[in-house]
Amino acid sequence: MKIGPFDNKPPVAPAAPERKAQAASMPEAEASAQVALSPAASALKGVSSDPTFDTAKVERIAQAIRDGQFKINAEAIADKLIVNAEELLGRKPS
């Protein structure tokens, strides 16, 4: 069994060092598009991305899953998804 390219073409050689040097010395292209953030995206800019979390809670949930004791409340999840969707659409939650 042969593993490899299906055709017998030789592999393509990497770019020559001269071309890489030329590309690196080219001036930066001028921006041609303007970007405007939505209010939701602007609000997210201020959100902290602090990676701290409750490790004890994570371990309790993991142990419950391993033991087959973890219960999923589908109704609560659905309710929270609806509220989140309403917020994203700019509607007041019902």
CNS distance restraints for C-alpha pairs under 8 A (distance, minus, plus):
assign (resid  15 and name CA) (resid  19 and name CA) 6.55 0.50 0.50
assign (resid  15 and name CA) (resid  20 and name CA) 6.91 0.50 0.50
assign (resid  16 and name CA) (resid  20 and name CA) 6.65 0.50 0.50
assign (resid  17 and name CA) (resid  21 and name CA) 6.21 0.50 0.50
assign (resid  18 and name CA) (resid  22 and name CA) 6.23 0.50 0.50
assign (resid  19 and name CA) (resid  23 and name CA) 6.20 0.50 0.50
assign (resid  20 and name CA) (resid  24 and name CA) 6.23 0.50 0.50
assign (resid  21 and name CA) (resid  25 and name CA) 6.26 0.50 0.50
assign (resid  22 and name CA) (resid  26 and name CA) 6.41 0.50 0.50
assign (resid  37 and name CA) (resid  41 and name CA) 5.75 0.50 0.50
assign (resid  37 and name CA) (resid  42 and name CA) 5.94 0.50 0.50
assign (resid  38 and name CA) (resid  42 and name CA) 6.12 0.50 0.50
assign (resid  39 and name CA) (resid  43 and name CA) 6.10 0.50 0.50
assign (resid  40 and name CA) (resid  44 and name CA) 6.38 0.50 0.50
assign (resid  40 and name CA) (resid  88 and name CA) 7.46 0.50 0.50
assign (resid  41 and name CA) (resid  45 and name CA) 6.59 0.50 0.50
assign (resid  42 and name CA) (resid  46 and name CA) 7.48 0.50 0.50
assign (resid  43 and name CA) (resid  47 and name CA) 7.14 0.50 0.50
assign (resid  54 and name CA) (resid  58 and name CA) 6.43 0.50 0.50
assign (resid  55 and name CA) (resid  59 and name CA) 6.15 0.50 0.50
assign (resid  56 and name CA) (resid  60 and name CA) 6.21 0.50 0.50
assign (resid  57 and name CA) (resid  61 and name CA) 6.22 0.50 0.50
assign (resid  58 and name CA) (resid  62 and name CA) 6.08 0.50 0.50
assign (resid  59 and name CA) (resid  63 and name CA) 6.02 0.50 0.50
assign (resid  60 and name CA) (resid  64 and name CA) 6.18 0.50 0.50
assign (resid  61 and name CA) (resid  65 and name CA) 6.21 0.50 0.50
assign (resid  61 and name CA) (resid  70 and name CA) 7.01 0.50 0.50
assign (resid  62 and name CA) (resid  66 and name CA) 6.22 0.50 0.50
assign (resid  63 and name CA) (resid  67 and name CA) 6.09 0.50 0.50
assign (resid  64 and name CA) (resid  68 and name CA) 6.03 0.50 0.50
assign (resid  64 and name CA) (resid  69 and name CA) 4.90 0.50 0.50
assign (resid  64 and name CA) (resid  70 and name CA) 4.89 0.50 0.50
assign (resid  65 and name CA) (resid  69 and name CA) 6.01 0.50 0.50
assign (resid  65 and name CA) (resid  70 and name CA) 5.05 0.50 0.50
assign (resid  73 and name CA) (resid  77 and name CA) 6.47 0.50 0.50
assign (resid  74 and name CA) (resid  78 and name CA) 6.08 0.50 0.50
assign (resid  75 and name CA) (resid  79 and name CA) 6.12 0.50 0.50
assign (resid  76 and name CA) (resid  80 and name CA) 6.23 0.50 0.50
assign (resid  77 and name CA) (resid  81 and name CA) 6.18 0.50 0.50
assign (resid  78 and name CA) (resid  82 and name CA) 6.22 0.50 0.50
assign (resid  79 and name CA) (resid  83 and name CA) 6.30 0.50 0.50
assign (resid  80 and name CA) (resid  84 and name CA) 6.07 0.50 0.50
assign (resid  81 and name CA) (resid  85 and name CA) 6.10 0.50 0.50
assign (resid  82 and name CA) (resid  86 and name CA) 6.15 0.50 0.50
assign (resid  83 and name CA) (resid  87 and name CA) 6.24 0.50 0.50
assign (resid  83 and name CA) (resid  93 and name CA) 5.53 0.50 0.50
assign (resid  83 and name CA) (resid  94 and name CA) 7.87 0.50 0.50
assign (resid  84 and name CA) (resid  88 and name CA) 6.25 0.50 0.50
assign (resid  85 and name CA) (resid  89 and name CA) 6.18 0.50 0.50
assign (resid  86 and name CA) (resid  90 and name CA) 6.16 0.50 0.50
assign (resid  86 and name CA) (resid  91 and name CA) 5.01 0.50 0.50
assign (resid  86 and name CA) (resid  92 and name CA) 6.41 0.50 0.50
assign (resid  86 and name CA) (resid  93 and name CA) 5.89 0.50 0.50
assign (resid  87 and name CA) (resid  91 and name CA) 5.71 0.50 0.50
assign (resid  87 and name CA) (resid  92 and name CA) 6.64 0.50 0.50
assign (resid  87 and name CA) (resid  93 and name CA) 7.03 0.50 0.50
